[in-house]
Amino acid sequence: MSDNADTLLIRQLGPADRDAYFQLRLRGLKAHPASFGQSYEEALAKGAAQYDSTLQGSETEGTFLLGAYASADAPLIGVVGLLRNKAHKERHKASVVGMYVAQETAGRGVGRALLTELLTRAARVDGLRQVQLTVGSRNDAARKLYESLGFRKYGCEVDALHVDGRFHDEDLMARFLA
């Protein structure tokens, strides 16, 4: 893969992408346990079917998964999802979920490209006004990426995750859509 993120293919994932998505998700959960609310063991126990409804999501409704590929025939190298709140009074908000880029392609703009596409699509969702996310308080690289795309910290959840005997704080961030 070249260092130019412009060569990336980013598209919405669907039911046919379930196995590739699940395998990349498992890699992320194993490599970065403090970056996800779900553990590797929980994901394995629930299996790939747990993502079926999200993989059948609709961009127009504000719930979808995006995948990044180095080219059309290349394997999946990055993922990110958007989940719109279901409660009537909170439908103006959605959450960025499951952000992960394969370690061998990190630092090449894949994460930025995924998030940029997610925000472009989110801006087209009728009634969606705010995109939120959480990021480990010590994850400076991710936080800087989010800030560069307009996300701002609005709070911190102390001891948000308990992983391998250690507690991890999470910063709460939001970006308002134009």
Contact map, one row per residue, 1 for C-alpha under 8 A:
1110000000000000000000000000000000000000000000000000000000000000000001000000000000000000000000000000000000000000000000000000000000000000000000000000000000000000000000000000000000
1111101000000000000000000000000000000000000000000000000000000000000000000000000000000000000000000000000000000000000000000000000000000000000000000000000000000000000000000000000000
1111100000000000000000000000000000000000000000000000000000000000000000000000000000000000000000000000000000011000000000000000000000000000000000000000000000000000000000000000000000
0111111100000000000000000000000000000000000000000000000000000000000000000000000000000000000000000000000000011000000000000000000000000000000000000000000000000000000000000000000000
0111111100000000000000000000000000000000000000000000000000000000000000000000000000000000000000000000000000011100100000000000000000000000000000000000000000000000000000000000000000
0001111100000000000000000000000000000000000000000000000000000000000000000000000000000000000000000000000000000000000000000000000000000000000000000000000000000000000000000000000000
0101111110000000000000000000000000000000000000000000000000000000000001100000000000000000000000000000000000000000000000000000000000000000000000000000000000000000000000000000000000
0001111111000000000000000000000000000000000000000000000000000000000111100000000000000000000000000000000000000100000000000000000000000000000000000000000000000000000000000000000000
0000001111100000000000000000000000000000000000000000000000000000000111110000000000000000000000000000000000000000000000000000000000000000000000000000000000000000000000000000000000
0000000111110000000000000000000000000000000000000000000000000000011110000000000000000000000000000000000000000000110010000000000000000000000000000000000000000000000000000000000000
0000000011111000000000000000000000000000000000000000000000000000011100000000000000000000000000000000000000000000000000000000000000000000000000000000000000000000000000000000000000
0000000001111100000000000000000000000000000000000000000000000001111000000000000000000000000000000000000000000000000000000000000000000000000000000000000000000000000000000000000000
0000000000111111100000000000000000000000000000000000001000000001111000000000000000000000000000000000000000000000000000000000000000000000000000000000000000000000000000000000000000
0000000000011111110000000000000000000000000000000000001110000000100000000000000000000000000000000000000000000000000000000000000000000000000000000000000000000000000000000000000000
0000000000001111110000000000000000000000000000000001001100000000000000000000000000000000000000000000000000000000000000000000000000000000000000000000000000000000000000000000000000
0000000000001111111000000000000000000000000000000000000000000000000000000000000000000000000000000000000000000000000000000000000000000000000000000000000000000000000000000000000000
0000000000001111111110000000000000000000000000000000001000000000000000000000000000000000000000000000000000000000000000000000000000000000000000000000000000000000000000000000000000
0000000000000111111111000000000000000000000000011011001000000000000000000000000000000000000000000000000000000000000000000000000000000000000000000000000000000000000000000000000000
0000000000000001111111100000000000000000000000010000000000000000000000000000000000000000000000000000000000000000000000000000000000000000000000000000000000000000000000000000000000
0000000000000000111111110000000000000000000000000000000000000000000000000011000000000000000000000000000000000000000000000000000000000000000000000000000000000000000000000000000000
0000000000000000111111111000000000000000000000000000000000000000000000000001001000000000000000000000000000000000000000000000000000000000000000000000000000000000000000000000000000
0000000000000000011111111100000000000000000000010000000000000000000000000000000000000000000000000000000000000000000000000000000000000000000000000000000000000000000000000000000000
0000000000000000001111111110000000000000000000000000000000000000000000000000000000000000000000000000000000000000000000000000000000000000000000000000000000000000000000000000000000
0000000000000000000111111111000000000000000000000000000000000000000000000001110000000000000000000000010000000000000000000000000000000000000000000000000000000000000000000000000000
0000000000000000000011111111100000000000000000000000000000000000000000000000000000000000000000000101000000000000000000000000000000000000000000000000000000000000000000000000000000
0000000000000000000001111111110000000001001100000000000000000000000000000000000000000000000000000000000000000000000000000000000000000000000000000000000000000000000000000000000000
0000000000000000000000111111111000000000000000000000000000000000000000000000000000000000000000000000010000000000000000000000000000000000000000000000000000000000000000000000000000
0000000000000000000000011111111110000000000000000000000000000000000000000000000000000000000000000001110000000000000000000000000000000000000000000000000000000000000000000000000000
0000000000000000000000001111111110110111000000000000000000000000000000000000000000000000000000000000000000000000000000000000000000000000000000000000000000000000000000000000000000
0000000000000000000000000111111110000011000000000000000000000000000000000000000000000000000000000000000000000000000000000000000000000000000000000000000000000000000000000000000000
0000000000000000000000000011111110000000000000000000000000000000000000000000000000000000000000000000000000000000000000000000000000000000000000000000000000000000000000000000000000
0000000000000000000000000001111111110000000000000000000000000000000000000000000000000000000000000000000000000000000000000000000000000000000000000000000000000000000000000000000000
0000000000000000000000000001111111110011000000000000000000000000000000000000000000000000000000000000000000000000000000000000000000000000000000000000000000000000001000000000000000
0000000000000000000000000000000111111000000000000000000000000000000000000000000000000000000000000000000000000000000000000000000000000001000000000000000000000000111000010000000000
0000000000000000000000000000100111111000000000000000000000000000000000000000000000000000000000000000000000000000000000000000000000000011000000000000000000000000000000000000000000
0000000000000000000000000000100111111110000000000000000000000000000000000000000000000000000000000100000000000000000000000000000000000000000000000000000000000000000000000000000000
0000000000000000000000000000000001111110000000000000000000000000000000000000000000000000000000000000000000000000000000000000000000000000000000000000000000000000100000000000000000
0000000000000000000000000000100000011111011000000000000000000000000000000000000000000000000000000000000000000000000000000000000000000000000000000000000000000000000000000000000000
0000000000000000000000000000110010011111111000000000000000000000000000000000000000000000000000000000000000000000000000000000000000000000000000000000000000000000000000000000000000
0000000000000000000000000100110010000111111100000000000000000000000000000000000000000000000000000000000000000000000000000000000000000000000000000000000000000000000000000000000000
0000000000000000000000000000000000000011111110000000000000000000000000000000000000000000000000000000000000000000000000000000000000000000000000000000000000000000000000000000000000
0000000000000000000000000000000000000111111111000000000000000000000000000000000000000000000000000000000000000000000000000000000000000000000000000000000000000000000000000000000000
0000000000000000000000000100000000000111111111110000000000000000000000000000000000000000000000000000000000000000000000000000000000000000000000000000000000000000000000000000000000
0000000000000000000000000100000000000001111111110000000000000000000000000000000000000000000000000000000000000000000000000000000000000000000000000000000000000000000000000000000000
0000000000000000000000000000000000000000111111100000000000000000000000000000000000000000000000000000000000000000000000000000000000000000000000000000000000000000000000000000000000
0000000000000000000000000000000000000000011111111100000000000000000000000000000000000000000000000000000000000000000000000000000000000000000000000000000000000000000000000000000000
0000000000000000000000000000000000000000001111111100000000000000000000000000000000000000000000000000000000000000000000000000000000000000000000000000000000000000000000000000000000
0000000000000000011001000000000000000000001101111111000000000000000000000000000000000000000000000000000000000000000000000000000000000000000000000000000000000000000000000000000000
0000000000000000010000000000000000000000000001111111000000000000000000000000000000000000000000000000000000000000000000000000000000000000000000000000000000000000000000000000000000
0000000000000000000000000000000000000000000001111111100000000000000000000000000000000000000000000000000000000000000000000000000000000000000000000000000000000000000000000000000000
0000000000000000010000000000000000000000000000011111111000000000000000000000000000000000000000000000000000000000000000000000000000000000000000000000000000000000000000000000000000
0000000000000010010000000000000000000000000000011111111100000000000000000000000000000000000000000000000000000000000000000000000000000000000000000000000000000000000000000000000000
0000000000000000000000000000000000000000000000000111111110000000000000000000000000000000000000000000000000000000000000000000000000000000000000000000000000000000000000000000000000
0000000000000000000000000000000000000000000000000011111110000011100000000000000000000000000000000000000000000000000000000000000000000000000000000000000000000000000000000000000000
0000000000001110110000000000000000000000000000000011111110000001100000000000000000000000000000000000000000000000000000000000000000000000000000000000000000000000000000000000000000
0000000000000110000000000000000000000000000000000001111111000001000000000000000000000000000000000000000000000000000000000000000000000000000000000000000000000000000000000000000000
0000000000000100000000000000000000000000000000000000111111101111100000000000000000000000000000000000000000000000000000000000000000000000000000000000000000000000000000000000000000
0000000000000000000000000000000000000000000000000000000111111111000000000000000000000000000000000000000000000000000000000000000000000000000000000000000000000000000000000000000000
0000000000000000000000000000000000000000000000000000000011111111000000000000000000000000000000000000000000000000000000001100100000000000000000000000000000000000000000000000000000
0000000000000000000000000000000000000000000000000000000001111110000000000000000000000000000000000000000000000000000000000001110000000000000000000000000000000000000000000000000000
0000000000000000000000000000000000000000000000000000000011111110000000000000000000010000000000000000000000000000000000000000110000000000000000000000000000000000000000000000000000
0000000000000000000000000000000000000000000000000000000011111111000000000000000001110000000001000000000000000000000000000100100100000000000000000000000000000000000000000000000000
0000000000000000000000000000000000000000000000000000010011111111100000000000000011110000000000000000000000000000000000000000000000000000000000000000000000000000000000000000000000
0000000000011000000000000000000000000000000000000000011111100111110000000000000011100000000000000000000000000000000000000000000000000000000000000000000000000000000000000000000000
0000000000011100000000000000000000000000000000000000011010000011111000000000001111000000000000000000000000000000000000000000000000000000000000000000000000000000000000000000000000
0000000001111000000000000000000000000000000000000000000000000001111100000000001110000000000000000000000000000000010001000000000000000000000000000000000000000000000000000000000000
0000000001111000000000000000000000000000000000000000000000000000111110000001111100000000000000000000000000000000010000000000000000000000000000000000000000000000000000000000000000
0000000111100000000000000000000000000000000000000000000000000000011111000001111000000000000000000000000000000100010000000000000000000000000000000000000000000000000000000000000000
0000000111000000000000000000000000000000000000000000000000000000001111110111110000000000000000000000000000000000000000000000000000000000000000000000000000000000000000000000000000
1000001110000000000000000000000000000000000000000000000000000000000111110111100000000000000000000000000000000000000000000000000000000000000000000000000000000000000000000000000000
0000001110000000000000000000000000000000000000000000000000000000000011111100000000000000000000000000000000000000000000000000000000000000000000000000000000000000000000000000000000
0000000010000000000000000000000000000000000000000000000000000000000011111100000000000000000000000000000000000000000000000000000000000000000000000000000000000000000000000000000000
0000000000000000000000000000000000000000000000000000000000000000000000111110000000000000000000000000000000000000000000000000000000000000000000000000000000000000000000000000000000
0000000000000000000000000000000000000000000000000000000000000000000011111111000000000000000000000000000000000000000000000000000000000000000000000000000000000000000000000000000000
0000000000000000000100000000000000000000000000000000000000000000000011001111100000000000000000000000000000000000000000000000000000000000000000000000000000000000000000000000000000
0000000000000000000110010000000000000000000000000000000000000000001111000111111000000000000000000000000000000000000000000000000000000000000000000000000000000000000000000000000000
0000000000000000000000010000000000000000000000000000000000000000001111000011111000000000000000000000110010000000000000000000000000000000000000000000000000000000000000000000000000
0000000000000000000000010000000000000000000000000000000000000000001110000001111100000000000000000011110000000110010000000000000000000000000000000000000000000000000000000000000000
0000000000000000000010000000000000000000000000000000000000000000111100000001111110000000000000000111100000000000010000000000000000000000000000000000000000000000000000000000000000
0000000000000000000000000000000000000000000000000000000000000000111000000000011111000000000000011111000000000000011001000000000000000000000000000000000000000000000000000000000000
0000000000000000000000000000000000000000000000000000000000000011110000000000001111100000000000011110000000000000000001000000000000000000000000000000000000000000000000000000000000
0000000000000000000000000000000000000000000000000000000000000111100000000000000111110000000001111000000000000000000001000000000000000000000000000000000000000000000000000000000000
0000000000000000000000000000000000000000000000000000000000000111000000000000000011111000000001111000000000000000000000000000000000000000000000000000000000000000000000000000000000
0000000000000000000000000000000000000000000000000000000000001110000000000000000001111100001111100000000000000000000000000000000000000000000000000000000000000000000000000000000000
0000000000000000000000000000000000000000000000000000000000000000000000000000000000111110011111100000000000000000000000000000000000000000000000000000000000000000000000000000000000
0000000000000000000000000000000000000000000000000000000000000000000000000000000000011111011000000000000000000000000000000000000000000000000000000000000000000000000000000000000000
0000000000000000000000000000000000000000000000000000000000000000000000000000000000001111111000000000000000000000000000000000000000000000000000000000000000000000000000000000000000
0000000000000000000000000000000000000000000000000000000000000000000000000000000000000111111000000000000000000000000000000000000000000000000000000000000000000000000000000000000000
0000000000000000000000000000000000000000000000000000000000000000000000000000000000000011111100000000000000000000000000000000000000000000000000000000000000000000000000000000000000
0000000000000000000000000000000000000000000000000000000000000000000000000000000000001111111110000000000000000000000000000000000000000000000000000000000000000000000000000000000000
0000000000000000000000000000000000000000000000000000000000000000000000000000000000011111111111000000000000000000000000000000001100000000000000000000000000000000000000000000000000
0000000000000000000000000000000000000000000000000000000000000000000000000000000000011000111111000000000000000000000000000000001111000000000000000000000000000000000000000000000000
0000000000000000000000000000000000000000000000000000000000000000000000000000000000011000011111100000000000000000000000000000000111110000000000000000000000000000000000000000000000
0000000000000000000000000000000000000000000000000000000000000100000000000000000001111000001111110000000000000000000000000000000101110000000000000000000000000000000000000000000000
0000000000000000000000000000000000000000000000000000000000000000000000000000000001111000000011111000000000000000000000000000000000111000000000000000000000000000000000000000000000
0000000000000000000000000000000000000000000000000000000000000000000000000000000111100000000001111110000000000000000000000000000000111000000000000000000000000000000000000000000000
0000000000000000000000000000000000000000000000000000000000000000000000000000000111100000000000111110000000000000000000000000000000001000000000000000000000000000000000000000000000
0000000000000000000000001000000000010000000000000000000000000000000000000000001110000000000000011111000000000000000000000000000000000000000000000000000000000000000000000000000000
0000000000000000000000000000000000000000000000000000000000000000000000000000011110000000000000011111100000000010000000000000000000000000000000000000000000000000000000000000000000
0000000000000000000000001001000000000000000000000000000000000000000000000000011100000000000000000111110000000010000000000000000000000000000000000000000000000000000000000000000000
0000000000000000000000000001000000000000000000000000000000000000000000000000111000000000000000000011111011000110000000000000000000000000000000000000000000000000000000000000000000
0000000000000000000000010011000000000000000000000000000000000000000000000000110000000000000000000001111111000000000000000000000000000000000000000000000000000000000000000000000000
0000000000000000000000000000000000000000000000000000000000000000000000000000000000000000000000000000111111000000000000000000000000000000000000000000000000000000000000000000000000
0000000000000000000000000000000000000000000000000000000000000000000000000000000000000000000000000000011111000000000000000000000000000000000000000000000000000000000000000000000000
0000000000000000000000000000000000000000000000000000000000000000000000000000100000000000000000000000111111110100000000000000000000000000000000000000000000000000000000000000000000
0000000000000000000000000000000000000000000000000000000000000000000000000000000000000000000000000000111111111110000000000000000000000000000000000000000000000000000000000000000000
0000000000000000000000000000000000000000000000000000000000000000000000000000000000000000000000000000000011111100000000000000000000000000000000000000000000000000000000000000000000
0011100000000000000000000000000000000000000000000000000000000000000000000000000000000000000000000000000011111100000000000000000000000000000000000000000000000000000000000000000000
0011100000000000000000000000000000000000000000000000000000000000000000000000000000000000000000000000000001111111100000000000000000000000000000000000000000000000000000000000000000
0000100100000000000000000000000000000000000000000000000000000000000100000000010000000000000000000000100011111111110000000000000000000000000000000000000000000000000000000000000000
0000000000000000000000000000000000000000000000000000000000000000000000000000010000000000000000000011100001001111111000000000000000000000000000000000000000000000000000000000000000
0000000000000000000000000000000000000000000000000000000000000000000000000000000000000000000000000000000000001111111100000000000000000000000000001000000000000000000000000000000000
0000100001000000000000000000000000000000000000000000000000000000000000000000000000000000000000000000000000001111111110000000000000000000000000000000000000000000000000000000000000
0000000001000000000000000000000000000000000000000000000000000000011100000000011100000000000000000000000000000111111111000000000000000000000000000000000000000000000000000000000000
0000000000000000000000000000000000000000000000000000000000000000000000000000000100000000000000000000000000000011111111100000000000000000000000000000000000000000000000000000000000
0000000000000000000000000000000000000000000000000000000000000000000000000000000000000000000000000000000000000001111111110000000000000000000000000000100000000000000000000000000000
0000000001000000000000000000000000000000000000000000000000000000000000000000000000000000000000000000000000000000111111111000000000000000000000000000000000000000000000000000000000
0000000000000000000000000000000000000000000000000000000000000000010000000000000111000000000000000000000000000000011111111100000000000000000000000000000000000000000000000000000000
0000000000000000000000000000000000000000000000000000000000000000000000000000000000000000000000000000000000000000001111111110000000000000000000000000000000000000000000000000000000
0000000000000000000000000000000000000000000000000000000000000000000000000000000000000000000000000000000000000000000111111111000000000000000000000000000000000000000000000000000000
0000000000000000000000000000000000000000000000000000000000100000000000000000000000000000000000000000000000000000000011111111100000000000000000000000000000000000000000000000000000
0000000000000000000000000000000000000000000000000000000000100100000000000000000000000000000000000000000000000000000001111111100100100000000000000000000000000000000000000000000010
0000000000000000000000000000000000000000000000000000000000000000000000000000000000000000000000000000000000000000000000111111100110000000000000000000000000000000000000000000000011
0000000000000000000000000000000000000000000000000000000000010000000000000000000000000000000000000000000000000000000000011111110000000000000000000000000000000000000000000000000000
0000000000000000000000000000000000000000000000000000000000111100000000000000000000000000000000000000000000000000000000001111111100000000000000000000000000000000000000000000000000
0000000000000000000000000000000000000000000000000000000000011000000000000000000000000000000000000000000000000000000000000001111100000000000000000000000000000000000000000000000000
0000000000000000000000000000000000000000000000000000000000000000000000000000000000000000001100000000000000000000000000000000111110000000000000000000000000000000000000000000000000
0000000000000000000000000000000000000000000000000000000000000100000000000000000000000000001111000000000000000000000000000110111111000000000000000000000000000000000000000000000010
0000000000000000000000000000000000000000000000000000000000000000000000000000000000000000000110000000000000000000000000000010001111100000000000000000000000000000000000000000000111
0000000000000000000000000000000000000000000000000000000000000000000000000000000000000000000111000000000000000000000000000000000111110000000000000000000000000000000000000000011110
0000000000000000000000000000000000000000000000000000000000000000000000000000000000000000000011110000000000000000000000000100000011111000000000000000000000000000000000000000011110
0000000000000000000000000000000000000000000000000000000000000000000000000000000000000000000011110000000000000000000000000000000001111100000000000000000000000000000000000001111000
0000000000000000000000000000000000000000000000000000000000000000000000000000000000000000000000111000000000000000000000000000000000111110000000000000000000000000000000000001110000
0000000000000000000000000000000000000000000000000000000000000000000000000000000000000000000000000000000000000000000000000000000000011111000000000000000000000000000000000111100000
0000000000000000000000000000000000100000000000000000000000000000000000000000000000000000000000000000000000000000000000000000000000001111101001100000000000000000000000000111100000
0000000000000000000000000000000001100000000000000000000000000000000000000000000000000000000000000000000000000000000000000000000000000111111000000000000000000000000000011110000000
0000000000000000000000000000000000000000000000000000000000000000000000000000000000000000000000000000000000000000000000000000000000000011111100000000000000010000000000011110000000
0000000000000000000000000000000000000000000000000000000000000000000000000000000000000000000000000000000000000000000000000000000000000001111100000000000000000000000000001000000000
0000000000000000000000000000000000000000000000000000000000000000000000000000000000000000000000000000000000000000000000000000000000000011111111100000000000000000000000000000000000
0000000000000000000000000000000000000000000000000000000000000000000000000000000000000000000000000000000000000000000000000000000000000000111111110000000000000000000000000000000000
0000000000000000000000000000000000000000000000000000000000000000000000000000000000000000000000000000000000000000000000000000000000000000001111111000000000000000000000000000000000
0000000000000000000000000000000000000000000000000000000000000000000000000000000000000000000000000000000000000000000000000000000000000010001111111100000000000000000000000000000000
0000000000000000000000000000000000000000000000000000000000000000000000000000000000000000000000000000000000000000000000000000000000000010001111111110000000000000000000000000000000
0000000000000000000000000000000000000000000000000000000000000000000000000000000000000000000000000000000000000000000000000000000000000000000111111111000000000000000000000000000000
0000000000000000000000000000000000000000000000000000000000000000000000000000000000000000000000000000000000000001000000000000000000000000000011111111100000000000000000000000000000
0000000000000000000000000000000000000000000000000000000000000000000000000000000000000000000000000000000000000000000000000000000000000000000001111111111100000000000000000000000000
0000000000000000000000000000000000000000000000000000000000000000000000000000000000000000000000000000000000000000000000000000000000000000000000111111111100000000000000000000000000
0000000000000000000000000000000000000000000000000000000000000000000000000000000000000000000000000000000000000000000000000000000000000000000000011111111000000000000000000000000000
0000000000000000000000000000000000000000000000000000000000000000000000000000000000000000000000000000000000000000000100000000000000000000000000001111111000000000000000000000000000
0000000000000000000000000000000000000000000000000000000000000000000000000000000000000000000000000000000000000000000000000000000000000000000000000111111100000000000000000000001000
0000000000000000000000000000000000000000000000000000000000000000000000000000000000000000000000000000000000000000000000000000000000000000000000000111111110000000000000000000111100
0000000000000000000000000000000000000000000000000000000000000000000000000000000000000000000000000000000000000000000000000000000000000000000000000110011111000000000000000000111000
0000000000000000000000000000000000000000000000000000000000000000000000000000000000000000000000000000000000000000000000000000000000000000000000000000001111110000000000000011110000
0000000000000000000000000000000000000000000000000000000000000000000000000000000000000000000000000000000000000000000000000000000000000000000000000000000111110000000000000011110000
0000000000000000000000000000000000000000000000000000000000000000000000000000000000000000000000000000000000000000000000000000000000000000000000000000000011111000000000000011100000
0000000000000000000000000000000000000000000000000000000000000000000000000000000000000000000000000000000000000000000000000000000000000000100000000000000011111100000000001111000000
0000000000000000000000000000000000000000000000000000000000000000000000000000000000000000000000000000000000000000000000000000000000000000000000000000000000111111000000001111000000
0000000000000000000000000000000000000000000000000000000000000000000000000000000000000000000000000000000000000000000000000000000000000000000000000000000000011111000000011100000000
0000000000000000000000000000000000000000000000000000000000000000000000000000000000000000000000000000000000000000000000000000000000000000000000000000000000001111110000111100000000
0000000000000000000000000000000000000000000000000000000000000000000000000000000000000000000000000000000000000000000000000000000000000000000000000000000000001111110000111100000000
0000000000000000000000000000000001001000000000000000000000000000000000000000000000000000000000000000000000000000000000000000000000000000000000000000000000000011111000111100000000
0000000000000000000000000000000001000000000000000000000000000000000000000000000000000000000000000000000000000000000000000000000000000000000000000000000000000011111111110000000000
0000000000000000000000000000000011000000000000000000000000000000000000000000000000000000000000000000000000000000000000000000000000000000000000000000000000000000111111110000000000
0000000000000000000000000000000000000000000000000000000000000000000000000000000000000000000000000000000000000000000000000000000000000000000000000000000000000000011111000000000000
0000000000000000000000000000000000000000000000000000000000000000000000000000000000000000000000000000000000000000000000000000000000000000000000000000000000000000011111100000000000
0000000000000000000000000000000000000000000000000000000000000000000000000000000000000000000000000000000000000000000000000000000000000000000000000000000000000000011111110000000000
0000000000000000000000000000000000000000000000000000000000000000000000000000000000000000000000000000000000000000000000000000000000000000000000000000000000000011111011111000000000
0000000000000000000000000000000001000000000000000000000000000000000000000000000000000000000000000000000000000000000000000000000000000001100000000000000000000111111001111100000000
0000000000000000000000000000000000000000000000000000000000000000000000000000000000000000000000000000000000000000000000000000000000000001110000000000000000011111100000111110000000
0000000000000000000000000000000000000000000000000000000000000000000000000000000000000000000000000000000000000000000000000000000000000111100000000000000000011111100000011111000000
0000000000000000000000000000000000000000000000000000000000000000000000000000000000000000000000000000000000000000000000000000000000000111100000000000000011111000000000001111100000
0000000000000000000000000000000000000000000000000000000000000000000000000000000000000000000000000000000000000000000000000000000000011110000000000000000011111000000000000111110000
0000000000000000000000000000000000000000000000000000000000000000000000000000000000000000000000000000000000000000000000000000000000011110000000000000001111100000000000000011111000
0000000000000000000000000000000000000000000000000000000000000000000000000000000000000000000000000000000000000000000000000000000001111000000000000000001111000000000000000001111100
0000000000000000000000000000000000000000000000000000000000000000000000000000000000000000000000000000000000000000000000000000000001110000000000000000011100000000000000000000111110
0000000000000000000000000000000000000000000000000000000000000000000000000000000000000000000000000000000000000000000000000000000011100000000000000000001000000000000000000000011111
0000000000000000000000000000000000000000000000000000000000000000000000000000000000000000000000000000000000000000000000000110000111100000000000000000000000000000000000000000001111
0000000000000000000000000000000000000000000000000000000000000000000000000000000000000000000000000000000000000000000000000010000010000000000000000000000000000000000000000000000111
